[in-house]
Amino acid sequence: MLFRTGKYLPGSQIPTENELCKMFNVSRTAVREAVKKMNAKGIVDVKRGSGVYVSEMSIQNASEKMLFYKQSIQE
C-alpha cells in the first residue's frame, strides 16, 4: 500500500517507525515486523542510525518484489 502510490521511489527514505504507526494505526511491533519482512525480501534497506530506504531494483530481487506487490494488491 505504501509503495503502490509511487511516492517512495528506490533510494528514498520511508517514514519513521512512529509515523508509520500513526499512518496505519498499528503498533510499533507490527511496523517492526513489516519492515523486517520487507528487508528480508530486499524491498527496503535498513540503515542503522539513518532510517529505512526503498531498495534499488536489481535482477536478483525483481521477481520477489513483483510477487510481493501482486500479493499486496490481492489483500
NUFI-594627 format. One record per residue: x, y, z of N, C-alpha, C in turn; chain; residue in three letters; residue number from 1. Coordinates in Angstrom, 3 decimals. Atoms other than C-alpha are relative to their C-alpha. Layout:
N
+----------+----------+----------+----------+----------+----------+----------+----------+----------+-------+-----+-----+
:       nX :       nY :       nZ :      caX :      caY :      caZ :       cX :       cY :       cZ : chain : res :   n :
+----------+----------+----------+----------+----------+----------+----------+----------+----------+-------+-----+-----+
:        X :        Y :        Z :        X :        Y :        Z :        X :        Y :        Z :     A : ALA : NUM :
...
+----------+----------+----------+----------+----------+----------+----------+----------+----------+-------+-----+-----+
# end
This chain:
75
+----------+----------+----------+----------+----------+----------+----------+----------+----------+-------+-----+-----+
:       nX :       nY :       nZ :      caX :      caY :      caZ :       cX :       cY :       cZ : chain : res :   n :
+----------+----------+----------+----------+----------+----------+----------+----------+----------+-------+-----+-----+
:    0.820 :   -1.189 :    0.000 :    0.000 :    0.000 :    0.000 :    0.868 :    1.259 :    0.000 :     A : MET :   1 :
:   -0.875 :   -1.159 :   -0.120 :    2.758 :    2.415 :    0.934 :    0.778 :    0.250 :   -1.285 :     A : LEU :   2 :
:   -0.845 :   -0.148 :    1.176 :    4.818 :    1.746 :   -2.195 :   -0.798 :    0.111 :   -1.290 :     A : PHE :   3 :
:    0.823 :   -0.032 :    1.210 :    1.951 :    1.498 :   -4.685 :   -0.267 :    1.413 :   -0.484 :     A : ARG :   4 :
:    0.290 :   -1.380 :    0.383 :    1.491 :    5.272 :   -4.684 :    1.071 :    0.595 :   -0.894 :     A : THR :   5 :
:   -1.107 :   -0.536 :    0.790 :    4.859 :    5.824 :   -6.352 :    0.713 :    1.143 :    0.694 :     A : GLY :   6 :
:   -0.609 :   -1.097 :   -0.749 :    5.746 :    8.383 :   -3.707 :    1.396 :   -0.373 :    0.492 :     A : LYS :   7 :
:   -1.279 :    0.457 :   -0.537 :    8.603 :    6.279 :   -2.377 :    0.732 :   -0.793 :   -1.073 :     A : TYR :   8 :
:   -0.772 :    0.597 :    1.083 :   10.994 :    5.556 :   -5.208 :    1.272 :   -0.628 :    0.545 :     A : LEU :   9 :
:   -1.252 :    0.609 :   -0.458 :   14.161 :    3.450 :   -4.980 :    0.993 :    1.051 :    0.491 :     A : PRO :  10 :
:   -0.961 :   -0.914 :   -0.610 :   16.664 :    5.141 :   -2.716 :   -0.613 :    1.013 :    0.943 :     A : GLY :  11 :
:    0.628 :   -0.988 :   -0.881 :   14.102 :    7.285 :   -0.925 :   -0.285 :   -0.594 :    1.383 :     A : SER :  12 :
:    0.239 :    0.412 :   -1.378 :   13.612 :    7.137 :    2.828 :   -1.502 :   -0.064 :    0.249 :     A : GLN :  13 :
:    1.416 :    0.102 :   -0.348 :   10.264 :    5.888 :    4.089 :   -0.207 :    0.672 :    1.363 :     A : ILE :  14 :
:    0.259 :   -0.664 :   -1.277 :    8.557 :    7.478 :    7.102 :    0.582 :   -0.790 :    1.183 :     A : PRO :  15 :
:   -0.534 :    0.629 :   -1.202 :    9.845 :    6.769 :   10.590 :   -0.978 :   -1.012 :    0.570 :     A : THR :  16 :
:    0.831 :    1.009 :   -0.666 :    8.525 :    3.941 :   12.735 :   -1.247 :    0.636 :    0.616 :     A : GLU :  17 :
:    1.136 :   -0.668 :   -0.645 :    6.340 :    6.331 :   14.714 :   -0.991 :    0.559 :   -1.021 :     A : ASN :  18 :
:    0.877 :   -0.528 :    1.042 :    4.982 :    7.969 :   11.567 :   -0.811 :   -1.119 :   -0.654 :     A : GLU :  19 :
:    0.711 :    1.140 :    0.589 :    4.103 :    4.567 :   10.085 :   -1.082 :   -0.524 :    0.944 :     A : LEU :  20 :
:    1.004 :    0.423 :   -0.990 :    2.317 :    3.612 :   13.314 :   -1.243 :    0.875 :   -0.096 :     A : CYS :  21 :
:    1.127 :   -0.933 :    0.099 :    0.156 :    6.714 :   13.017 :   -0.724 :   -0.127 :   -1.336 :     A : LYS :  22 :
:    0.593 :    0.101 :    1.329 :   -0.403 :    6.337 :    9.262 :   -0.933 :   -1.199 :   -0.119 :     A : MET :  23 :
:    0.749 :    1.240 :    0.155 :   -1.672 :    2.773 :    9.572 :   -0.747 :   -0.429 :    1.257 :     A : PHE :  24 :
:    0.676 :    0.288 :   -1.264 :   -2.994 :    2.881 :   13.148 :    0.336 :   -1.404 :    0.504 :     A : ASN :  25 :
:   -0.483 :    1.301 :   -0.466 :   -0.874 :   -0.105 :   14.190 :    1.075 :    0.212 :    1.057 :     A : VAL :  26 :
:   -1.012 :   -0.065 :   -1.053 :    1.570 :   -0.904 :   16.968 :    1.407 :    0.063 :   -0.594 :     A : SER :  27 :
:   -1.404 :   -0.037 :    0.428 :    5.325 :   -0.416 :   16.768 :    0.490 :   -1.405 :   -0.332 :     A : ARG :  28 :
:   -0.369 :    1.385 :    0.274 :    5.672 :   -4.198 :   16.889 :   -0.411 :   -0.391 :   -1.416 :     A : THR :  29 :
:    0.478 :    0.319 :    1.352 :    3.577 :   -4.524 :   13.718 :    0.876 :    0.671 :   -1.054 :     A : ALA :  30 :
:   -0.858 :   -0.719 :    0.950 :    5.684 :   -1.892 :   11.939 :    1.374 :   -0.659 :   -0.065 :     A : VAL :  31 :
:   -1.317 :    0.643 :   -0.019 :    8.933 :   -3.535 :   13.033 :   -0.012 :   -1.318 :   -0.757 :     A : ARG :  32 :
:    0.112 :    1.283 :    0.697 :    7.763 :   -6.931 :   11.793 :   -0.134 :    0.205 :   -1.503 :     A : GLU :  33 :
:    0.183 :   -0.283 :    1.428 :    6.652 :   -5.469 :    8.460 :    1.317 :    0.436 :   -0.632 :     A : ALA :  34 :
:   -1.291 :   -0.473 :    0.515 :    9.978 :   -3.677 :    7.981 :    0.996 :   -1.159 :   -0.068 :     A : VAL :  35 :
:   -0.896 :    1.158 :   -0.023 :   11.860 :   -6.839 :    8.950 :   -0.285 :   -0.922 :   -1.196 :     A : LYS :  36 :
:    0.369 :    0.864 :    1.129 :    9.934 :   -8.870 :    6.347 :    0.360 :    0.649 :   -1.334 :     A : LYS :  37 :
:   -0.350 :   -0.683 :    1.242 :   10.398 :   -6.232 :    3.652 :    1.511 :    0.032 :   -0.209 :     A : MET :  38 :
:   -1.457 :    0.015 :    0.076 :   14.113 :   -6.080 :    4.445 :    0.484 :   -1.377 :   -0.451 :     A : ASN :  39 :
:   -0.376 :    1.363 :    0.369 :   14.393 :   -9.868 :    4.179 :   -0.303 :   -0.291 :   -1.464 :     A : ALA :  40 :
:    0.379 :    0.202 :    1.402 :   12.672 :   -9.743 :    0.775 :    0.744 :    0.949 :   -0.942 :     A : LYS :  41 :
:   -0.769 :   -0.922 :    0.831 :   15.011 :   -6.994 :   -0.445 :   -0.786 :    1.204 :   -0.473 :     A : GLY :  42 :
:    0.846 :   -1.119 :    0.406 :   12.254 :   -4.395 :   -0.692 :    0.508 :    1.304 :    0.594 :     A : ILE :  43 :
:   -0.564 :   -1.177 :   -0.652 :   13.829 :   -1.978 :    1.777 :    1.372 :   -0.342 :    0.557 :     A : VAL :  44 :
:   -1.300 :    0.119 :   -0.658 :   17.296 :   -1.413 :    3.208 :   -0.075 :    0.759 :    1.306 :     A : ASP :  45 :
:   -0.017 :   -0.638 :   -1.316 :   17.622 :   -0.677 :    6.912 :    1.415 :    0.482 :    0.254 :     A : VAL :  46 :
:   -1.310 :   -0.590 :   -0.281 :   20.482 :    1.692 :    7.653 :   -0.036 :    0.519 :    1.428 :     A : LYS :  47 :
:    0.028 :   -0.321 :   -1.422 :   21.043 :    1.787 :   11.373 :    0.465 :    1.426 :    0.247 :     A : ARG :  48 :
:   -0.328 :   -1.382 :   -0.324 :   21.035 :    5.324 :   12.692 :   -0.412 :    0.989 :   -1.076 :     A : GLY :  49 :
:    0.372 :   -0.869 :    1.103 :   19.806 :    6.667 :    9.374 :   -1.464 :   -0.145 :   -0.380 :     A : SER :  50 :
:    1.391 :    0.223 :    0.353 :   16.457 :    5.067 :    8.566 :   -0.187 :   -1.190 :   -0.912 :     A : GLY :  51 :
:    0.350 :    1.092 :    0.900 :   14.738 :    2.707 :    6.185 :   -0.220 :    0.597 :   -1.385 :     A : VAL :  52 :
:    0.023 :   -0.516 :    1.362 :   15.116 :    3.216 :    2.438 :   -0.532 :   -1.055 :   -0.960 :     A : TYR :  53 :
:    0.484 :    0.906 :    1.039 :   13.421 :    1.708 :   -0.591 :    1.219 :   -0.515 :   -0.749 :     A : VAL :  54 :
:   -1.147 :    0.624 :    0.669 :   15.852 :   -0.748 :   -2.190 :    0.032 :    0.357 :   -1.475 :     A : SER :  55 :
:   -0.174 :   -0.160 :    1.435 :   17.262 :   -0.226 :   -5.624 :   -0.419 :   -1.309 :   -0.649 :     A : GLU :  56 :
:    0.455 :    1.197 :    0.704 :   15.704 :   -2.650 :   -8.087 :    1.210 :   -0.724 :   -0.592 :     A : MET :  57 :
:   -1.053 :    0.802 :    0.599 :   18.002 :   -5.485 :   -9.103 :   -0.637 :   -1.222 :   -0.645 :     A : SER :  58 :
:    0.506 :    1.199 :    0.672 :   17.573 :   -8.528 :  -11.312 :   -0.268 :   -1.092 :    1.030 :     A : ILE :  59 :
:    0.136 :    1.046 :   -1.009 :   18.027 :  -10.783 :   -8.275 :   -1.316 :    0.065 :    0.752 :     A : GLN :  60 :
:    1.198 :   -0.076 :   -0.834 :   15.108 :   -9.462 :   -6.272 :   -1.216 :    0.566 :   -0.732 :     A : ASN :  61 :
:    1.120 :   -0.565 :    0.749 :   12.880 :   -8.104 :   -9.040 :   -1.215 :   -0.918 :    0.025 :     A : ALA :  62 :
:    1.144 :    0.913 :    0.021 :   10.745 :  -11.227 :   -9.235 :   -0.646 :   -0.097 :    1.373 :     A : SER :  63 :
:    0.562 :    0.031 :   -1.348 :   10.329 :  -11.320 :   -5.445 :   -0.829 :    1.247 :    0.266 :     A : GLU :  64 :
:    0.733 :   -1.241 :   -0.202 :    9.234 :   -7.683 :   -5.429 :   -1.319 :   -0.017 :   -0.757 :     A : LYS :  65 :
:    1.236 :    0.059 :    0.773 :    6.699 :   -8.303 :   -8.183 :   -0.997 :   -0.946 :    0.661 :     A : MET :  66 :
:    0.875 :    0.931 :   -0.701 :    5.300 :  -11.293 :   -6.287 :   -0.573 :    0.655 :    1.254 :     A : LEU :  67 :
:    0.462 :   -0.708 :   -1.201 :    5.090 :   -9.208 :   -3.089 :   -1.059 :    1.019 :   -0.372 :     A : PHE :  68 :
:    0.960 :   -1.009 :    0.452 :    3.297 :   -6.451 :   -4.984 :   -1.318 :   -0.672 :   -0.380 :     A : TYR :  69 :
:    1.202 :    0.722 :    0.420 :    0.867 :   -8.918 :   -6.517 :   -0.798 :   -0.473 :    1.205 :     A : LYS :  70 :
:    0.664 :    0.474 :   -1.217 :    0.097 :  -10.404 :   -3.105 :   -0.622 :    1.159 :    0.762 :     A : GLN :  71 :
:    0.500 :   -1.138 :   -0.768 :   -0.349 :   -6.974 :   -1.534 :   -1.245 :    0.605 :   -0.632 :     A : SER :  72 :
:    1.176 :   -0.579 :    0.626 :   -2.894 :   -5.815 :   -4.111 :   -1.187 :   -0.950 :    0.059 :     A : ILE :  73 :
:    1.073 :    0.973 :   -0.114 :   -4.887 :   -9.008 :   -3.700 :   -0.621 :    0.007 :    1.387 :     A : GLN :  74 :
:    0.506 :   -0.019 :   -1.386 :   -5.354 :   -8.401 :    0.031 :   -1.037 :    1.063 :    0.197 :     A : GLU :  75 :
+----------+----------+----------+----------+----------+----------+----------+----------+----------+-------+-----+-----+
# end
